Amino acid sequence: MSVCIKTAIFKFTVFLPVCLAFPVPPATKFEGWDFVKDYFHPFFLMKKESPLLAYEEKTKFTQPIDQNGTGLLDEKIVTVMHQPRCGVPDGIHHSTNPGRPKWNKSSLTYSIINYPYGMRPSTVSGIIGGAISIWSSVTPLMFQQVESQDADIELSFRKRAHGDGWSFDGPGGILGHAFLPDSQSQGAVHFDKDEHWSTSNRGFNLFLVSIHEIGHSLGLPHSTNRNSIMYPTYWYQNPKKFHLSDEDIQRIQQLYGGKYSSAIP
């Protein structure tokens, strides 16, 4: 295949933030256009025909990742696509209130429906409680753990297809997903049970992923800022030193106000 044909095939655009400032898995074999179409479908675009948009329309999506301005799909970009990440689509709200999805109350309940392999329920409960406190520490939100499955936020560990239309894919790949307030499954937080969940840098740190997914359940979409916990791609940081970025605090307070606000706006 000639260079010109390859260029024509692989010129495309993506709405994917750059994620190269932290360790990444070894580069995978370049898989080409079929892989890209399959990748875009769940994360960015609602129809597989969308990659056929006019070049002018697609260009607006390429800027966050194509820092060199080449417009070419290269192995660096494909490597970014292969990094473990959240399964919530980027750049859109799946909500009946897409402009400002949020809970219209300050007291929320949460429940842990089941647990991952190899972790004690008490350990998981402590991790989830810690992740929730990250958000409550900067907002008026108050959380109470309950045993009922009718809690506002329900956290569970699921495998493969699990009834919500967003299947997991086994180890690696998609780590979890969550549903925004006012969506059909509001408050539901699902983790891929096939992952190696841990309290350290082995496998995937449950505390870090929980903060991210709970952020979605409170109404936050993904961020293009790689320092934000709402950045879609997973990267490890020391949980003992973790703190929300200024952007994370600003965005959650835009929804619920500051810690000592008297009411949810």
C-alpha positions as a Python dict, from the first residue, in 0.01 Angstrom:
ca = {
    (1, 'M'): (0, 0, 0),
    (2, 'S'): (144, 336, -100),
    (3, 'V'): (223, 613, 148),
    (4, 'C'): (-46, 833, -9),
    (5, 'I'): (-313, 565, 37),
    (6, 'K'): (-207, 503, 397),
    (7, 'T'): (-226, 875, 465),
    (8, 'A'): (-574, 893, 316),
    (9, 'I'): (-692, 599, 523),
    (10, 'F'): (-543, 709, 851),
    (11, 'K'): (-623, 1080, 838),
    (12, 'F'): (-894, 1111, 1097),
    (13, 'T'): (-986, 1299, 1408),
    (14, 'V'): (-1053, 1203, 1768),
    (15, 'F'): (-1198, 1361, 2076),
    (16, 'L'): (-945, 1204, 2314),
    (17, 'P'): (-726, 1395, 2559),
    (18, 'V'): (-353, 1335, 2547),
    (19, 'C'): (-227, 1100, 2818),
    (20, 'L'): (151, 1079, 2786),
    (21, 'A'): (274, 1233, 3109),
    (22, 'F'): (270, 912, 3310),
    (23, 'P'): (373, 549, 3254),
    (24, 'V'): (189, 373, 2974),
    (25, 'P'): (175, 9, 2866),
    (26, 'P'): (414, -105, 2592),
    (27, 'A'): (307, 7, 2247),
    (28, 'T'): (72, -239, 2084),
    (29, 'K'): (75, -350, 1724),
    (30, 'F'): (-71, -88, 1492),
    (31, 'E'): (-420, -215, 1416),
    (32, 'G'): (-551, 39, 1168),
    (33, 'W'): (-888, 177, 1075),
    (34, 'D'): (-1111, -112, 1187),
    (35, 'F'): (-978, -80, 1542),
    (36, 'V'): (-1033, 296, 1535),
    (37, 'K'): (-1394, 261, 1424),
    (38, 'D'): (-1464, 9, 1700),
    (39, 'Y'): (-1290, 233, 1954),
    (40, 'F'): (-1483, 545, 1859),
    (41, 'H'): (-1822, 376, 1868),
    (42, 'P'): (-1855, 326, 2246),
    (43, 'F'): (-1644, 620, 2364),
    (44, 'F'): (-1705, 910, 2134),
    (45, 'L'): (-1963, 859, 1863),
    (46, 'M'): (-2315, 729, 1861),
    (47, 'K'): (-2299, 577, 1511),
    (48, 'K'): (-2025, 384, 1338),
    (49, 'E'): (-2089, 593, 1027),
    (50, 'S'): (-1965, 899, 1212),
    (51, 'P'): (-1596, 852, 1112),
    (52, 'L'): (-1718, 932, 761),
    (53, 'L'): (-1784, 1293, 859),
    (54, 'A'): (-1637, 1556, 632),
    (55, 'Y'): (-1274, 1635, 711),
    (56, 'E'): (-1366, 1987, 823),
    (57, 'E'): (-1611, 1848, 1079),
    (58, 'K'): (-1362, 1590, 1205),
    (59, 'T'): (-1078, 1837, 1242),
    (60, 'K'): (-1232, 1993, 1552),
    (61, 'F'): (-1193, 1658, 1734),
    (62, 'T'): (-826, 1601, 1655),
    (63, 'Q'): (-673, 1899, 1829),
    (64, 'P'): (-660, 1761, 2187),
    (65, 'I'): (-450, 1459, 2083),
    (66, 'D'): (-273, 1565, 1764),
    (67, 'Q'): (-17, 1802, 1915),
    (68, 'N'): (210, 1780, 1611),
    (69, 'G'): (-72, 1879, 1378),
    (70, 'T'): (-12, 1590, 1138),
    (71, 'G'): (-367, 1458, 1136),
    (72, 'L'): (-221, 1108, 1106),
    (73, 'L'): (-307, 801, 1308),
    (74, 'D'): (30, 686, 1439),
    (75, 'E'): (141, 429, 1695),
    (76, 'K'): (162, 690, 1972),
    (77, 'I'): (-207, 768, 1932),
    (78, 'V'): (-301, 399, 1912),
    (79, 'T'): (-103, 337, 2233),
    (80, 'V'): (-310, 605, 2408),
    (81, 'M'): (-627, 435, 2288),
    (82, 'H'): (-516, 104, 2439),
    (83, 'Q'): (-464, 238, 2790),
    (84, 'P'): (-708, 119, 3057),
    (85, 'R'): (-985, 371, 3105),
    (86, 'C'): (-1337, 453, 3215),
    (87, 'G'): (-1616, 331, 2989),
    (88, 'V'): (-1823, 649, 3007),
    (89, 'P'): (-1827, 819, 2664),
    (90, 'D'): (-1625, 1137, 2635),
    (91, 'G'): (-1768, 1476, 2556),
    (92, 'I'): (-2135, 1393, 2600),
    (93, 'H'): (-2388, 1357, 2882),
    (94, 'H'): (-2614, 1053, 2893),
    (95, 'S'): (-2881, 1233, 3089),
    (96, 'T'): (-3232, 1372, 3060),
    (97, 'N'): (-3082, 1698, 3185),
    (98, 'P'): (-2767, 1724, 2972),
    (99, 'G'): (-2690, 2085, 3058),
    (100, 'R'): (-2649, 2038, 3433),
    (101, 'P'): (-2708, 1685, 3562),
    (102, 'K'): (-2693, 1675, 3940),
    (103, 'W'): (-2873, 1558, 4252),
    (104, 'N'): (-3125, 1806, 4385),
    (105, 'K'): (-3057, 1718, 4746),
    (106, 'S'): (-2757, 1728, 4975),
    (107, 'S'): (-2810, 1400, 5165),
    (108, 'L'): (-2737, 1090, 4960),
    (109, 'T'): (-2731, 721, 5046),
    (110, 'Y'): (-2500, 464, 4894),
    (111, 'S'): (-2475, 87, 4904),
    (112, 'I'): (-2217, -171, 4799),
    (113, 'I'): (-2403, -455, 4630),
    (114, 'N'): (-2116, -705, 4599),
    (115, 'Y'): (-1738, -724, 4615),
    (116, 'P'): (-1436, -795, 4392),
    (117, 'Y'): (-1227, -1109, 4406),
    (118, 'G'): (-957, -1121, 4673),
    (119, 'M'): (-1066, -820, 4880),
    (120, 'R'): (-1245, -831, 5212),
    (121, 'P'): (-1582, -655, 5227),
    (122, 'S'): (-1454, -441, 5514),
    (123, 'T'): (-1158, -330, 5302),
    (124, 'V'): (-1382, -242, 5009),
    (125, 'S'): (-1624, -57, 5236),
    (126, 'G'): (-1338, 151, 5376),
    (127, 'I'): (-1208, 229, 5026),
    (128, 'I'): (-1548, 338, 4898),
    (129, 'G'): (-1609, 547, 5208),
    (130, 'G'): (-1274, 716, 5159),
    (131, 'A'): (-1347, 785, 4793),
    (132, 'I'): (-1683, 939, 4879),
    (133, 'S'): (-1525, 1156, 5148),
    (134, 'I'): (-1301, 1310, 4881),
    (135, 'W'): (-1610, 1467, 4725),
    (136, 'S'): (-1793, 1544, 5048),
    (137, 'S'): (-1487, 1728, 5183),
    (138, 'V'): (-1532, 2007, 4927),
    (139, 'T'): (-1912, 2018, 4898),
    (140, 'P'): (-2218, 2029, 5127),
    (141, 'L'): (-2299, 1671, 5023),
    (142, 'M'): (-2350, 1420, 5305),
    (143, 'F'): (-2342, 1045, 5245),
    (144, 'Q'): (-2474, 752, 5445),
    (145, 'Q'): (-2398, 389, 5369),
    (146, 'V'): (-2707, 169, 5376),
    (147, 'E'): (-2777, -197, 5308),
    (148, 'S'): (-3072, -134, 5078),
    (149, 'Q'): (-3043, -176, 4702),
    (150, 'D'): (-3263, 133, 4669),
    (151, 'A'): (-2978, 365, 4762),
    (152, 'D'): (-2913, 678, 4558),
    (153, 'I'): (-2571, 547, 4456),
    (154, 'E'): (-2533, 172, 4412),
    (155, 'L'): (-2184, 32, 4359),
    (156, 'S'): (-2129, -317, 4224),
    (157, 'F'): (-1877, -538, 4049),
    (158, 'R'): (-2004, -684, 3720),
    (159, 'K'): (-1871, -913, 3448),
    (160, 'R'): (-1895, -880, 3069),
    (161, 'A'): (-2253, -809, 2954),
    (162, 'H'): (-2450, -721, 3265),
    (163, 'G'): (-2779, -576, 3147),
    (164, 'D'): (-2712, -206, 3101),
    (165, 'G'): (-2596, -211, 2740),
    (166, 'W'): (-2234, -125, 2827),
    (167, 'S'): (-2050, -457, 2847),
    (168, 'F'): (-1717, -500, 3018),
    (169, 'D'): (-1429, -660, 2831),
    (170, 'G'): (-1238, -869, 3085),
    (171, 'P'): (-894, -781, 3229),
    (172, 'G'): (-759, -448, 3109),
    (173, 'G'): (-949, -215, 2879),
    (174, 'I'): (-1261, -80, 3047),
    (175, 'L'): (-1232, -58, 3425),
    (176, 'G'): (-1572, 78, 3517),
    (177, 'H'): (-1854, 313, 3429),
    (178, 'A'): (-2121, 511, 3607),
    (179, 'F'): (-2448, 683, 3528),
    (180, 'L'): (-2510, 1052, 3577),
    (181, 'P'): (-2796, 1189, 3789),
    (182, 'D'): (-3124, 1211, 3595),
    (183, 'S'): (-3018, 930, 3361),
    (184, 'Q'): (-3216, 607, 3332),
    (185, 'S'): (-2988, 429, 3580),
    (186, 'Q'): (-2894, 732, 3786),
    (187, 'G'): (-2633, 675, 4051),
    (188, 'A'): (-2534, 325, 3935),
    (189, 'V'): (-2158, 263, 3955),
    (190, 'H'): (-2021, -54, 3796),
    (191, 'F'): (-1666, -189, 3818),
    (192, 'D'): (-1533, -469, 3599),
    (193, 'K'): (-1511, -768, 3832),
    (194, 'D'): (-1252, -935, 3609),
    (195, 'E'): (-990, -671, 3692),
    (196, 'H'): (-722, -716, 3957),
    (197, 'W'): (-839, -459, 4211),
    (198, 'S'): (-596, -357, 4483),
    (199, 'T'): (-506, -104, 4750),
    (200, 'S'): (-164, -45, 4592),
    (201, 'N'): (-7, 8, 4249),
    (202, 'R'): (-61, -356, 4156),
    (203, 'G'): (-339, -409, 3909),
    (204, 'F'): (-579, -118, 3943),
    (205, 'N'): (-617, 88, 4256),
    (206, 'L'): (-981, 71, 4364),
    (207, 'F'): (-964, 397, 4559),
    (208, 'L'): (-858, 601, 4254),
    (209, 'V'): (-1107, 442, 4017),
    (210, 'S'): (-1385, 482, 4276),
    (211, 'I'): (-1324, 856, 4309),
    (212, 'H'): (-1351, 887, 3931),
    (213, 'E'): (-1669, 682, 3894),
    (214, 'I'): (-1838, 842, 4194),
    (215, 'G'): (-1759, 1176, 4031),
    (216, 'H'): (-1969, 1064, 3734),
    (217, 'S'): (-2251, 954, 3964),
    (218, 'L'): (-2254, 1306, 4108),
    (219, 'G'): (-2281, 1466, 3765),
    (220, 'L'): (-1925, 1525, 3643),
    (221, 'P'): (-1831, 1437, 3284),
    (222, 'H'): (-1477, 1357, 3177),
    (223, 'S'): (-1206, 1621, 3176),
    (224, 'T'): (-939, 1687, 2913),
    (225, 'N'): (-701, 1791, 3195),
    (226, 'R'): (-467, 1501, 3269),
    (227, 'N'): (-422, 1628, 3627),
    (228, 'S'): (-793, 1583, 3693),
    (229, 'I'): (-927, 1267, 3855),
    (230, 'M'): (-1200, 1288, 3591),
    (231, 'Y'): (-949, 1234, 3310),
    (232, 'P'): (-1081, 923, 3129),
    (233, 'T'): (-760, 718, 3127),
    (234, 'Y'): (-629, 541, 3438),
    (235, 'W'): (-297, 628, 3593),
    (236, 'Y'): (-165, 544, 3934),
    (237, 'Q'): (-86, 797, 4203),
    (238, 'N'): (-19, 741, 4572),
    (239, 'P'): (-360, 727, 4743),
    (240, 'K'): (-210, 863, 5067),
    (241, 'K'): (-103, 1178, 4884),
    (242, 'F'): (-409, 1212, 4662),
    (243, 'H'): (-597, 1540, 4641),
    (244, 'L'): (-845, 1680, 4395),
    (245, 'S'): (-712, 1920, 4135),
    (246, 'D'): (-828, 2280, 4139),
    (247, 'E'): (-1037, 2202, 3832),
    (248, 'D'): (-1209, 1908, 4005),
    (249, 'I'): (-1300, 2126, 4302),
    (250, 'Q'): (-1427, 2405, 4083),
    (251, 'R'): (-1643, 2175, 3870),
    (252, 'I'): (-1805, 1988, 4158),
    (253, 'Q'): (-1869, 2316, 4343),
    (254, 'Q'): (-2036, 2457, 4034),
    (255, 'L'): (-2292, 2182, 4082),
    (256, 'Y'): (-2331, 2174, 4459),
    (257, 'G'): (-2161, 2477, 4609),
    (258, 'G'): (-1874, 2493, 4854),
    (259, 'K'): (-1833, 2293, 5171),
    (260, 'Y'): (-2020, 2540, 5387),
    (261, 'S'): (-2291, 2634, 5139),
    (262, 'S'): (-2634, 2631, 5300),
    (263, 'A'): (-2817, 2476, 5005),
    (264, 'I'): (-2766, 2293, 4679),
    (265, 'P'): (-2789, 2558, 4402),
}
